[in-house]
């Protein structure tokens, strides 16, 4: 649901935002064209809305997941 509010056209980015939403993150677009993921107790994570590296989605997804795991430990 959050991806529709951000008006994200890229399907991989929409999936990433929905994944982050499931982990309890909120996402917002920055003025510079990036996506900011934030969750209480965890430093904000930023990623480009249109990355040039095909692994960016996977890397950001892993970063978000690891932050939640560290917070739970």
N, C-alpha and C positions, 0 to 999 in steps of 0.2 A: 504494500500500500504506500509506503514512504517514497518509493521510486516514482510513482505517479505524481506525487506532490512536488517533487524536484524537477519534473518534466525531463527525464533522462531518456534519450533516444537509443543509446547503445545498449544492446541486449546483455552483454557481459557486465556492464556497469549496473544495470538494473538488477541482475542476479546478485552482484556483490552487495548492493544496498539492502536487498531483501535478506541476504545472509546476515549482514551486520545487524539488521533490525531484529532478527531472531536471537541474536546474542545480547540484545539489550542496548545497542548503540543507537544514537540519533545521528542523522546525516544532514548536512546542509551544504549548499554550494557557496564557495567563496567568490569574492569579486574577481579574483585572478583566474577563475576557471578550474578550480580544484574542488574536490569533495572532502569535507572535514567530517570524520567520524569521532564522536565523543560519547563517553560513558562516565558516570561518576566514579571517582577513585582511580581512573586510568588516564594517562596523558593522551591528548588528542592525536589522532592519526590522520595524515593527509595523503591523498593520492590524486593524480591527474585525472580529469574527466575523460581525456582522450590520450591515453599513454601510447608511446611509440613502441614500447617493448611488449611483445605478446605475453610475457610471463608476469607482467605487472598485476593482473587480476589475481593470479594464483599467489603471488608474493604478498599482496595486501590482505588477502583472505587468511593466509597463514599467520600474518602479523596480528590481525585482530583476534584470531582464535588463541594464539599463544598469550596475548595480553590477558585474556579472560582466564585462561588456565593458571597463569602466574598469580592473578588476584585471588583466585579460589584457594590457592595453596597456602 
